Amino acid sequence: MKTKHLILAFLSVLLSIGFVSRTEAQTTVFDQEIYWEHPIPKSYGGYGFYWWHRTDGGYYNINYGNMSSTDWSPYYNGEWTIRLEVLDMPSSEPFIIQFGIWQDQNKGGAHPETVCGQQFVTPGSVYTASLGSPSGWWNKESGDPVDFYRPEDFYRIGLVLWNPNPFCLLKGPEWGPGGCPENAYKFFPMRMRVTVTATQGPGGQPINPPNYGIDYYSERTSTVVSSTDQYSYTSDFATVYNGNNDYLNLTPGQTVYFRKASDHSKTQTLNVPARPAAPSFAIDYANEATATAVSSGYEYATQSNMSDAVDGNGSVVSIEPGSTIYIRQKATNSSFLSDIQTLAAPARPAAPAFEIDYMSEQTSTPVSADYEYSSAADMTGAVSGTGLAVALTPGETSYFRQKASSSSFASSIQTLAAPVRPAAPAAFSVDYLNERTGIQIPATMEYSSNPAMENPTEGSGTYLSLTPGTDMYFRNKASDAAFASEAFHLVVGARSSAPGYSIDFLNEATTEAVSEQDEYATNPEMTDAQSGENKPIALIPDTSIYLRTKSTVTAFASEIQTLSAPARPAGPVFSIDYANESTVEAVNSNIEYADNEQMNNARAGSGETVPLVPGTTLYLKSKASTTAFASSVSMLEAPARPVISSSESESTSNNPLVVNFSFSYTASGLTTDGISAENATVSSINLISSEPDGSVYESLIVGNAKGEISLVVNANAVSEGNFKSDTFKIDYLTSTGPERPGEKASFRIYPNPSSGKFYIKGNHFDNEQIELSIYSASGVLSYRNSKLRSEDEIVLQLEGLEPGLYYLKVKDGDRILSAKMVLE
């Protein structure tokens, strides 16, 4: 046990010796127990994520150990270490620490700043680590690193704390976006012991030349020139000036060279650009201002030394003729004030000298487009000359000036005062009977129907014809020294309103008697007008008469009334009800009708249809009313009934029987359905003739049994409509043909039935040629030949027809024979 204690004591001594030896090789940067709040309640102490110590003796006065106050460059390449022990904090959350140095506070946001790599610290144990060498630390300004030769310009040394997850600074919104101050509760307030040491390394911090910029606004260096720096205006530093910790005034276009007083190996060349050329604003003579807007990048003044300079505002600058303004471009972040432009405005030209032409009431000479004029002394609403003389108004003043040009301002203004107009001549009167003035118009006067007396007519010593309702104006003409006089206004009364006669449509005359004070004519010029006789005037439909009240000694003849008698209305339109043999429409009491065009013995409608007689014409017209004449007469022509005829007389033995249906007009669409037949069947109907004056249909009628056959064309059997025909009757005898005196005409068909080939042999025909027709059972014509010899045996080849029942019709002049034939 004793031996064990001796061994432990020996090891403790060895460790103590080793630690002392290492401590002697290091220099303490600072060693302090710190209390860290969030936010730090000290001036510019950060917002909790920084813990700073100010090297100027400010808050949290820290012991810097043995570090030099004038040169830390030996430690630039040496190793720095940290020992950190958390003594107290709200949680055991790990955090990230960085050690850093801040320099040159006077450079504002561009100050140099360097920090070591991030150190991950877990509370509960002593954290020790190497911070590496400052030569490998991060620098905020890559072109202006922290200068370890000037520790006296350090203004902060301290720690930065990061939240690991999420990785963020604990900065508040005062320090910009992206912070996470909501995590501060995990770390603050915090009390810890921090020791930072540094060892010297090989060499030292490389010396960089100064890095001064240009303050173009003040025309000096952007920062003060340190007393540790030198400058010259030649690259060989033939004449050297030492910095005095003040700004150095710069001359545009003159280069300045800087170097460290302690190291001449590296030089900064500050190329100072020349002063920009003066701007080149031009004069807008028309608007008496600069030709272009003067932006806020320029300033202008009335003094050559720019002592009263005003910034441009994006608008043009007013210019007074005969004055001078001075303009220059303002300095920017990259450019000096420009040279000054002197903008001298010429004086205003003299006023023009126009005179008055009293005859034309205008200027005596044309006013060209180089001039403008106005009725306002300030020339508002000025109008440009057009190369013509300018009209002048008596008693008013006009103002003239020469317009501005591309090289001259508008001239001074001429005031041209026109004298007042002389008084109007004596009164004039109206001669209403002759529609003229009461006196003659002398040549010293002129007149017009226009109050402005535009294009007046000179008097000729005669009376002036007047137009009722058109006032006239008279004045004394202008002279070489005076305007034309005021105009006398002769009020010429208008014609009285036209009379108001109306039409008596029942009697076809004026409703009112035409007074003796009125006259009328058949033409609007009222030539050959006739005086009224206190009785109505007969009127003719579709013509006009013209009436007016005659003139008197105190009034013109009145306006003319045009009494237009309307045209006679078109006759009424009625249609035929063929089934009921009457009009389709009811004939009301305002319609009258007759059986003659003269409408003699006409009868008024009773609100019912009117019976029609086939083959006659009914005449109709609308009766006169209080607003219309009686209409024209319309005709309703009832066509004749259809006629049924046959070549047979009162009886026949032909079967089928050929019957014709005749219409007195073009008729279409007649079918077997339109025929009523008794003791017979309508086999077929074919249109054989259609002309404007009539249509004829041919039909095959097949008798059913011996006895009387009756046929009737039904009403409306054709598309155009028709009355029902009279009944056609014929006695059906059922023989093969009609009987005639002497020999009977006949023919024989064999074989019958046949598969397609038939022979026909006739006897005792009246004509040398006969016509042979074959119809199907539905009445369709299947075969016809009109040039067959009656004495020949006829051969029919019908193999191309469909098998079935057919009807053979043989026409011998006006006699028709028929028979059935069957095709198998």
CORTADA-V828672 format. One record per run of one state. SS is the DSSP state (a for helix, b for strand, c for the rest). FROM is the first residue (numbers start at 0). LEN is the number of residues. If there is no record, write none. Layout:
ss=SS from=FROM len=LEN
ss=SS from=FROM len=LEN
//
This chain:
ss=c from=0 len=1
ss=a from=1 len=23
ss=c from=24 len=2
ss=b from=26 len=10
ss=c from=36 len=13
ss=b from=49 len=4
ss=c from=53 len=19
ss=a from=72 len=3
ss=c from=75 len=4
ss=b from=79 len=9
ss=c from=88 len=6
ss=b from=94 len=9
ss=c from=103 len=1
ss=a from=104 len=6
ss=c from=110 len=2
ss=b from=112 len=3
ss=c from=115 len=3
ss=b from=118 len=3
ss=c from=121 len=5
ss=b from=126 len=6
ss=c from=132 len=1
ss=a from=133 len=3
ss=c from=136 len=1
ss=b from=137 len=2
ss=c from=139 len=11
ss=a from=150 len=3
ss=b from=153 len=10
ss=c from=163 len=4
ss=b from=167 len=2
ss=c from=169 len=3
ss=a from=172 len=3
ss=c from=175 len=5
ss=a from=180 len=6
ss=c from=186 len=3
ss=b from=189 len=9
ss=c from=198 len=15
ss=b from=213 len=2
ss=c from=215 len=4
ss=b from=219 len=2
ss=c from=221 len=3
ss=b from=224 len=1
ss=c from=225 len=3
ss=b from=228 len=4
ss=c from=232 len=8
ss=b from=240 len=2
ss=c from=242 len=3
ss=b from=245 len=1
ss=c from=246 len=2
ss=b from=248 len=1
ss=c from=249 len=6
ss=b from=255 len=5
ss=c from=260 len=2
ss=b from=262 len=8
ss=c from=270 len=12
ss=b from=282 len=2
ss=c from=284 len=4
ss=b from=288 len=2
ss=c from=290 len=3
ss=b from=293 len=1
ss=c from=294 len=3
ss=b from=297 len=4
ss=c from=301 len=8
ss=b from=309 len=2
ss=c from=311 len=3
ss=b from=314 len=1
ss=c from=315 len=2
ss=b from=317 len=1
ss=c from=318 len=5
ss=b from=323 len=6
ss=c from=329 len=2
ss=b from=331 len=1
ss=c from=332 len=2
ss=b from=334 len=1
ss=c from=335 len=5
ss=b from=340 len=4
ss=c from=344 len=11
ss=b from=355 len=2
ss=c from=357 len=4
ss=b from=361 len=2
ss=c from=363 len=3
ss=b from=366 len=1
ss=c from=367 len=3
ss=b from=370 len=4
ss=c from=374 len=8
ss=b from=382 len=2
ss=c from=384 len=3
ss=b from=387 len=1
ss=c from=388 len=2
ss=b from=390 len=1
ss=c from=391 len=5
ss=b from=396 len=6
ss=c from=402 len=11
ss=b from=413 len=4
ss=c from=417 len=12
ss=b from=429 len=2
ss=c from=431 len=4
ss=b from=435 len=2
ss=c from=437 len=3
ss=b from=440 len=1
ss=c from=441 len=3
ss=b from=444 len=4
ss=c from=448 len=8
ss=b from=456 len=2
ss=c from=458 len=3
ss=b from=461 len=1
ss=c from=462 len=2
ss=b from=464 len=1
ss=c from=465 len=6
ss=b from=471 len=5
ss=c from=476 len=11
ss=b from=487 len=3
ss=c from=490 len=12
ss=b from=502 len=2
ss=c from=504 len=4
ss=b from=508 len=2
ss=c from=510 len=3
ss=b from=513 len=1
ss=c from=514 len=3
ss=b from=517 len=4
ss=c from=521 len=8
ss=b from=529 len=2
ss=c from=531 len=3
ss=b from=534 len=1
ss=c from=535 len=2
ss=b from=537 len=1
ss=c from=538 len=5
ss=b from=543 len=6
ss=c from=549 len=11
ss=b from=560 len=4
ss=c from=564 len=11
ss=b from=575 len=2
ss=c from=577 len=4
ss=b from=581 len=2
ss=c from=583 len=3
ss=b from=586 len=1
ss=c from=587 len=3
ss=b from=590 len=4
ss=c from=594 len=8
ss=b from=602 len=2
ss=c from=604 len=3
ss=b from=607 len=1
ss=c from=608 len=2
ss=b from=610 len=1
ss=c from=611 len=5
ss=b from=616 len=6
ss=c from=622 len=11
ss=b from=633 len=4
ss=c from=637 len=5
ss=b from=642 len=4
ss=c from=646 len=4
ss=b from=650 len=2
ss=c from=652 len=4
ss=b from=656 len=7
ss=c from=663 len=8
ss=a from=671 len=3
ss=b from=674 len=4
ss=c from=678 len=1
ss=b from=679 len=12
ss=c from=691 len=2
ss=b from=693 len=10
ss=c from=703 len=3
ss=b from=706 len=7
ss=c from=713 len=14
ss=b from=727 len=5
ss=c from=732 len=13
ss=b from=745 len=5
ss=c from=750 len=3
ss=b from=753 len=1
ss=c from=754 len=2
ss=b from=756 len=7
ss=c from=763 len=5
ss=b from=768 len=8
ss=c from=776 len=4
ss=b from=780 len=9
ss=c from=789 len=4
ss=b from=793 len=4
ss=c from=797 len=6
ss=b from=803 len=9
ss=c from=812 len=2
ss=b from=814 len=9
ss=c from=823 len=1
//
